[in-house]
Amino acid sequence: PVWIRRMAHRVADDFTEKATGVRGLADSRIVFARETSKGVKEIFQVDRDGEGLVQLTHYNSLTTSPSMAADGRLAYVTYKGGPPEIWGQREVGGPHVRLYPLDPGRSEILLSPAWSPDGRQLAFAQSDKRGHCDVMVLDLNSRQVHRLTSGSGNNTEPAWNANGTFIAFTSDRSGTPQIYLMGSDGSNPRRVITEGHYNSNPALSPDGTSVAYNARIDGKYEVLVHDFRDSSNTQITHGEGNAEAPAWSPDGRWITYTHSISGTARLMVSGFLGRIVQPLGVLAQVQSPDWTRAR
């Protein structure tokens, strides 16, 4: 039955590509962290239609922030050994191994790993002993680590553009969290959104023309899209509850995010103009989704 569903999804994607020139999303999947018991989170995946739930980690520990490479490799942060570590796959279909730190037992806080488009690097945020966070990049082949940000403020939540030339990130260097862009080598950091007092969680669109992000509006979080071409901001979510952690679909036509009311967070999918909003199944207590075609 699983392969019959996948075959049907692939046929649907073929028809969509034939009709529109852009491959469909029926055979895509969304990975996310989900609370399984108090203090325990694991990484799961689900199909685009909300079916086919699969648990990907079984650590019985706090495991968060999944990121998918273009070839399907997974990376995430886990506390299964005590201090946080970035674990994932060095090879497609390979075992899950510790990717960082290179020396076990270090106690820095690690946050938000993000694969580069070519799958050779991981960007992430790391705190120092003072609690100050910077964006770092790990080269998986050489195992060299480079710091991309410096100075005052906390720099977190890195997100690559599609060709790996830029990284968006969140920084409070101006006093409150805001969205910045820099070169993939850390050069030329600049703030890209001037509206609002609290903006975070950047996600660059597949075509590079927009960034989805969280803004705090009237005391709650909403998902907005900033268009780099005309500097316009479009609010995607409205209404009760908090909408957080946006991630683009591979075709750039949809955005998934978590929507929480009264402490229950569920996966949602919206058109990037916010005119169509769909719950993705009945899953609860989820966070940090990432959308990929890779299997």
C-alpha positions in Angstrom: 0.0 0.0 0.0 2.8 2.4 0.7 4.3 2.0 -2.7 0.9 2.2 -4.4 0.4 5.6 -2.7 3.9 6.8 -3.8 3.3 5.6 -7.4 0.0 7.6 -7.4 1.8 10.7 -6.0 4.5 10.4 -8.6 2.0 10.2 -11.4 0.1 13.2 -10.1 3.4 15.1 -10.0 4.2 14.1 -13.6 0.8 15.4 -14.7 1.3 18.7 -12.8 4.7 19.2 -14.4 3.3 18.5 -17.9 0.5 20.9 -17.4 2.4 23.8 -15.6 6.1 23.2 -16.2 6.7 22.9 -12.5 6.8 19.5 -10.8 4.0 18.9 -8.3 4.3 18.3 -4.6 2.3 15.1 -4.0 5.4 13.0 -3.5 7.1 15.6 -1.3 7.4 15.3 2.5 7.6 17.6 5.5 9.9 16.8 8.4 9.4 18.4 11.8 10.0 17.9 15.5 7.1 16.6 17.6 6.7 16.2 21.4 6.1 12.6 22.2 6.1 13.0 26.0 7.0 15.6 28.5 10.5 16.8 27.8 10.9 14.4 24.9 10.8 15.4 21.2 11.6 13.3 18.2 11.9 14.0 14.4 9.1 12.8 12.2 8.1 13.1 8.5 4.7 13.2 6.9 3.5 13.3 3.3 2.1 16.4 1.7 -1.4 15.1 2.1 -0.9 14.6 5.9 -0.7 10.8 5.6 2.2 8.5 5.9 3.6 9.6 9.3 7.0 8.1 10.0 9.2 8.6 13.1 12.8 9.2 12.1 14.6 9.4 15.5 14.1 7.2 18.6 16.3 8.8 21.2 13.8 9.3 24.0 15.4 12.7 24.5 15.0 16.3 23.3 15.6 16.3 19.6 14.7 19.4 17.5 15.4 21.7 14.5 15.4 19.2 11.6 16.9 20.3 8.3 16.8 18.4 5.0 19.6 18.5 2.4 18.6 18.5 -1.3 19.6 14.9 -1.6 17.5 13.8 1.4 20.1 13.7 4.2 18.8 14.8 7.6 20.5 17.0 10.3 19.1 18.1 13.7 20.0 19.1 17.2 19.7 16.4 19.9 20.4 16.3 23.7 20.5 12.5 23.8 24.1 12.5 25.1 23.7 15.4 27.5 25.0 18.7 25.9 23.4 19.6 22.6 25.0 18.1 19.5 24.2 18.2 15.8 23.6 14.8 14.4 22.6 13.7 10.9 23.7 11.8 7.8 27.0 12.1 6.0 25.8 9.9 3.2 22.4 9.5 1.5 20.6 6.7 3.3 23.5 6.4 5.7 23.5 6.0 9.5 22.9 9.0 11.8 26.2 10.1 13.3 27.4 13.1 15.3 28.3 15.9 12.9 29.3 18.6 15.4 31.0 19.3 17.7 34.0 17.4 16.6 35.1 16.9 20.2 32.3 15.3 22.3 31.5 16.8 25.7 31.6 20.5 24.8 28.8 22.5 26.4 28.0 25.3 24.0 24.3 25.7 23.0 23.7 24.7 19.4 20.7 25.9 17.4 19.1 25.7 14.0 21.3 23.7 11.6 20.7 24.4 7.9 22.1 22.6 4.9 23.8 24.5 2.1 22.2 23.9 -1.3 25.1 21.7 -2.4 25.0 19.6 0.8 28.6 20.3 1.6 28.1 22.7 4.5 25.9 23.2 7.6 25.2 26.6 8.9 24.1 26.8 12.6 24.1 29.1 15.6 26.4 28.5 18.5 26.7 30.3 21.9 29.9 31.1 23.7 30.4 30.9 27.4 28.8 34.3 27.9 25.6 33.2 26.1 26.4 35.2 23.0 25.3 33.5 19.8 27.0 33.6 16.4 26.3 32.0 13.0 28.9 29.3 12.2 29.5 27.2 9.1 30.8 23.6 9.2 32.4 22.1 6.1 31.5 18.5 6.2 34.5 17.3 4.1 37.3 19.2 5.8 35.5 19.4 9.1 36.6 23.0 9.4 34.3 25.5 11.2 34.1 29.2 10.4 32.4 32.0 12.3 30.4 34.2 10.0 29.1 36.8 12.5 30.8 38.8 15.2 30.3 41.9 17.4 27.5 42.7 19.7 24.1 41.0 19.6 22.8 37.4 19.2 22.9 36.0 15.7 20.7 32.9 15.1 18.4 31.1 12.6 20.6 30.9 9.5 18.9 30.1 6.2 20.6 29.7 2.8 19.4 31.0 -0.6 18.9 28.5 -3.4 22.4 29.0 -5.0 24.3 29.2 -1.7 25.6 32.8 -2.2 23.6 34.4 0.7 22.5 33.5 4.2 19.6 35.2 6.0 19.7 35.2 9.8 18.1 36.8 12.8 20.1 39.3 14.9 19.2 41.6 17.8 22.3 43.8 17.1 19.9 46.8 16.6 18.2 46.2 19.9 15.4 43.8 18.9 15.4 40.7 16.7 15.4 41.6 13.0 16.1 39.9 9.6 19.5 40.4 8.0 21.3 39.1 4.9 25.0 38.4 4.4 27.2 36.7 1.9 27.9 33.0 2.5 31.3 34.0 3.7 29.9 36.5 6.3 30.5 39.6 4.2 28.3 42.6 3.9 25.6 42.0 6.6 22.6 44.3 6.2 19.1 44.5 7.6 16.5 43.7 4.9 13.2 44.5 6.7 12.7 47.9 8.2 9.1 47.5 9.4 8.1 46.1 12.8 9.8 45.8 16.1 10.3 42.0 16.2 11.0 39.9 13.1 12.6 36.4 13.1 12.7 32.9 11.6 13.7 33.8 8.0 13.1 31.4 5.2 14.3 32.3 1.7 12.0 31.4 -1.2 13.3 28.9 -3.8 13.5 31.6 -6.5 15.3 34.0 -4.2 12.9 36.8 -4.6 11.3 36.7 -1.2 11.8 35.8 2.5 9.0 34.4 4.7 9.4 35.3 8.4 7.7 35.7 11.7 6.6 39.2 12.9 5.2 39.9 16.3 2.0 41.9 15.8 -0.4 42.9 18.5 1.3 40.5 20.9 1.2 37.4 18.8 3.3 35.9 16.0 2.2 36.0 12.3 3.8 34.8 9.1 4.7 37.5 6.6 6.5 37.5 3.2 8.9 40.3 2.2 9.5 40.7 -1.5 13.0 41.9 -2.2 12.0 43.3 -5.6 9.7 46.1 -4.3 10.4 45.8 -0.5 6.7 45.0 0.1 5.5 42.9 3.1 2.4 40.7 2.8 0.8 39.2 5.9 0.0 35.5 5.3 -1.7 34.5 8.5 -4.5 36.3 10.5 -6.6 35.5 13.4 -6.3 33.8 16.8 -3.2 32.0 18.0 0.5 32.1 17.0 1.8 31.2 13.5 5.5 30.4 13.6 8.5 28.8 11.9 7.6 29.3 8.2 9.2 27.0 5.5 8.6 27.1 1.7 7.5 24.3 -0.5 10.0 23.2 -3.1 8.0 24.9 -5.9 7.7 28.2 -4.0 3.9 28.2 -4.1 3.1 27.2 -0.5 4.3 27.8 3.0 4.1 25.5 5.9 4.2 26.7 9.5 3.0 25.8 13.0 -0.2 27.3 14.4 -0.7 27.1 18.1 -3.8 27.9 20.2 -4.0 27.2 24.0 -0.7 25.4 23.9 -1.5 23.0 21.1 0.6 23.5 17.9 -0.4 22.0 14.6 1.1 21.9 11.1 -0.6 24.2 8.6 -0.1 24.9 4.8 -0.9 28.2 3.2 -0.7 29.6 -0.3 2.0 32.3 -0.3 -0.7 35.0 -0.5 -2.6 33.5 2.4 -5.8 32.9 0.4 -5.8 29.1 1.0 -5.1 27.7 4.4 -5.2 24.0 5.1 -4.4 22.0 8.3 -2.0 19.2 7.6 -3.7 16.2 9.2 -4.4 16.1 12.9 -0.9 16.1 14.3 -0.3 18.1 17.4 2.6 19.4 19.4 4.8 20.1 16.4 7.5 22.6 15.6 10.2 23.6 13.1 8.9 22.1 9.8 11.1 21.8 6.7 9.7 20.8 3.3 11.6 18.7 0.7 11.1 16.6 -2.4 13.9 14.3 -1.4 13.1 10.7 -0.2 
